[in-house]
């Protein structure tokens, strides 16, 4: 499984990111092919699994999104 990865449902997306970084994890997301980024709630870090977890909600069905995750000096983008 890719790292980080997204589990999409009808109107939300669960985000999972395994990393040793444990600072606050900020999340931005946007529809693909657009320039307008939106802030989501920060992901929660589970130290026992060394993994961030969280969700982006109120998404449009049948729409592709891109997310950017940032924790400390580490960044990652996923589609």
Residue, then its C-alpha position, 0 to 999 in steps of 0.5 A: x500500500x502506498x504511503x500516504x494513502x486515501x480511502x475514499x467513500x461517497x462524500x469523504x476521504x480517510x487519510x493515513x500517513x505512516x511517518x516518524x514525524x509527530x508534529x502537527x500534520x496540516x492538510x490542504x486539499x483541492x479538486x484536481x485541475x483547480x487552483x483553489x486549496x482548502x484547509x482541512x482539519x489536522x490529522x491525529x498522530x497515533x504514536x503506537x502505529x507511528x501513523x497520522x489518521x484523519x478525514x476530509x469531509x463534505x467532498x463532491x461525489x465522483x470528483x477527483x481531489x489532491x491533498x497536501x500533507x505537512x508535518x514539521x519539515x516533511x511534506x507529501x502530496x496524494x491524489 
